[in-house]
């Protein structure tokens, strides 16, 4: 029998003592930020202190504006003294979602991504059917009878809206219920200000390149951007291309800091982006995600013997070849869910 929200909350609270200093390390995006803020609110006056730490360098404009407007305080992970924190909470992620998390022993994991073998902790609440981790945390707040502040509610509102792509992908009734709850408490003008700041000025050149060089075939829009100054540009362009009426797959690749980053999006109709990411690139790096959104990250060194990684045309052709093979592999047998596959295939956050 599934646990009730009150029982989950009780077990969550049982992991903490009043003198605990709690660390919440996140790969900062709207869902992770909002979820961490919710955990901090849940633990208010129940522990000695809570620190939210960003593992990544935050460069996306909407993330920066979100952080500034809701006033959340983040401490870069490089500045964290782990010895001063008795408890570690992971939200919107698992230990193998980032290399800096692999050495940590979390006490709590709350996530909506497919579970991996690394998801080991005294308290684990992973619900891959949910569209956003923020939806799960809303249930905790409601079970605790906590009315979130306007800023926290706005963060949760924006997180659910973003991770479900306006409820166009991977959404369950619980996401809608959580969204409805925080909607009435949110500052919609504040959320709109965050949304309007989504695209950085220096990203526009990549949009032009994507439109000029997009390869469109059988509803699949494939773009190879070359070297990008941040992998988030691949995410934004992949989401943008899905707005084209004739597109049912968008696949955008770019190279950043010695890694080939490939973002997968689809319309969610009898497709599995997580499976395609693993079939295409899983043998050389991290790959995985949900049925409608996935990501692969492959070190260039891992494929240097297969393709000239310094020749972008050759690399682009290799990427498309791998995707074609991944598509064929998916058609030869029923698509595996994003939670299936070889044990050695690590999961990635799909954003």
Secondary structure in CASP SS format (residue, H / E / C, confidence):
PFRMAT SS
TARGET T0000
AUTHOR 0000-0000-0000
METHOD secondary structure of the structure
MODEL  1
X C 1.00
X C 1.00
X C 1.00
X C 1.00
X H 1.00
X H 1.00
X H 1.00
X H 1.00
X H 1.00
X H 1.00
X H 1.00
X H 1.00
X H 1.00
X C 1.00
X C 1.00
X C 1.00
X C 1.00
X C 1.00
X C 1.00
X C 1.00
X E 1.00
X E 1.00
X E 1.00
X E 1.00
X E 1.00
X E 1.00
X C 1.00
X C 1.00
X C 1.00
X H 1.00
X H 1.00
X H 1.00
X H 1.00
X H 1.00
X H 1.00
X H 1.00
X H 1.00
X H 1.00
X H 1.00
X H 1.00
X H 1.00
X H 1.00
X C 1.00
X C 1.00
X C 1.00
X C 1.00
X C 1.00
X C 1.00
X E 1.00
X E 1.00
X E 1.00
X E 1.00
X E 1.00
X E 1.00
X C 1.00
X C 1.00
X C 1.00
X C 1.00
X C 1.00
X C 1.00
X H 1.00
X H 1.00
X H 1.00
X H 1.00
X H 1.00
X H 1.00
X H 1.00
X H 1.00
X H 1.00
X H 1.00
X C 1.00
X C 1.00
X C 1.00
X C 1.00
X E 1.00
X E 1.00
X H 1.00
X H 1.00
X H 1.00
X C 1.00
X C 1.00
X H 1.00
X H 1.00
X H 1.00
X C 1.00
X C 1.00
X E 1.00
X E 1.00
X E 1.00
X E 1.00
X E 1.00
X C 1.00
X C 1.00
X C 1.00
X H 1.00
X H 1.00
X H 1.00
X C 1.00
X H 1.00
X H 1.00
X H 1.00
X C 1.00
X C 1.00
X C 1.00
X C 1.00
X C 1.00
X C 1.00
X E 1.00
X E 1.00
X E 1.00
X E 1.00
X C 1.00
X C 1.00
X C 1.00
X C 1.00
X C 1.00
X C 1.00
X C 1.00
X C 1.00
X C 1.00
X C 1.00
X C 1.00
X E 1.00
X E 1.00
X E 1.00
X E 1.00
X C 1.00
X C 1.00
X C 1.00
X C 1.00
X C 1.00
X C 1.00
X H 1.00
X H 1.00
X H 1.00
X H 1.00
X H 1.00
X H 1.00
X H 1.00
X H 1.00
X H 1.00
X H 1.00
X H 1.00
X C 1.00
X C 1.00
X C 1.00
X C 1.00
X C 1.00
X C 1.00
X H 1.00
X H 1.00
X H 1.00
X H 1.00
X H 1.00
X H 1.00
X H 1.00
X H 1.00
X H 1.00
X H 1.00
X H 1.00
X H 1.00
X H 1.00
X H 1.00
X C 1.00
X C 1.00
X C 1.00
X C 1.00
X C 1.00
X C 1.00
X C 1.00
X C 1.00
X C 1.00
X H 1.00
X H 1.00
X H 1.00
X H 1.00
X H 1.00
X H 1.00
X H 1.00
X H 1.00
X H 1.00
X H 1.00
X H 1.00
X C 1.00
X C 1.00
X C 1.00
X C 1.00
X H 1.00
X H 1.00
X H 1.00
X H 1.00
X H 1.00
X H 1.00
X H 1.00
X H 1.00
X H 1.00
X C 1.00
X C 1.00
X C 1.00
X C 1.00
X H 1.00
X H 1.00
X H 1.00
X H 1.00
X H 1.00
X H 1.00
X H 1.00
X H 1.00
X H 1.00
X H 1.00
X H 1.00
X H 1.00
X H 1.00
X C 1.00
X E 1.00
X E 1.00
X E 1.00
X C 1.00
X C 1.00
X E 1.00
X E 1.00
X E 1.00
X E 1.00
X E 1.00
X E 1.00
X E 1.00
X E 1.00
X C 1.00
X C 1.00
X C 1.00
X C 1.00
X H 1.00
X H 1.00
X H 1.00
X H 1.00
X H 1.00
X H 1.00
X H 1.00
X H 1.00
X H 1.00
X H 1.00
X C 1.00
X C 1.00
X C 1.00
X C 1.00
X C 1.00
X C 1.00
X C 1.00
X E 1.00
X E 1.00
X E 1.00
X E 1.00
X E 1.00
X E 1.00
X E 1.00
X E 1.00
X C 1.00
X C 1.00
X E 1.00
X E 1.00
X E 1.00
X E 1.00
X E 1.00
X E 1.00
X E 1.00
X E 1.00
X C 1.00
X C 1.00
X C 1.00
X C 1.00
X C 1.00
X C 1.00
X H 1.00
X H 1.00
X H 1.00
X H 1.00
X H 1.00
X H 1.00
X H 1.00
X H 1.00
X H 1.00
X C 1.00
X C 1.00
X C 1.00
X C 1.00
X E 1.00
X E 1.00
X E 1.00
X E 1.00
X C 1.00
X C 1.00
X C 1.00
X E 1.00
X E 1.00
X E 1.00
X E 1.00
X E 1.00
X E 1.00
X E 1.00
X H 1.00
X H 1.00
X H 1.00
X H 1.00
X C 1.00
X C 1.00
X C 1.00
X C 1.00
X C 1.00
X C 1.00
X C 1.00
X C 1.00
X H 1.00
X H 1.00
X H 1.00
X H 1.00
X H 1.00
X H 1.00
X H 1.00
X H 1.00
X H 1.00
X H 1.00
X H 1.00
X H 1.00
X H 1.00
X H 1.00
X H 1.00
X H 1.00
X H 1.00
X H 1.00
X H 1.00
X H 1.00
X H 1.00
X C 1.00
X C 1.00
X C 1.00
X C 1.00
X C 1.00
X C 1.00
X C 1.00
X C 1.00
X C 1.00
X C 1.00
X C 1.00
X C 1.00
X C 1.00
X C 1.00
X C 1.00
X C 1.00
X C 1.00
X C 1.00
X C 1.00
END
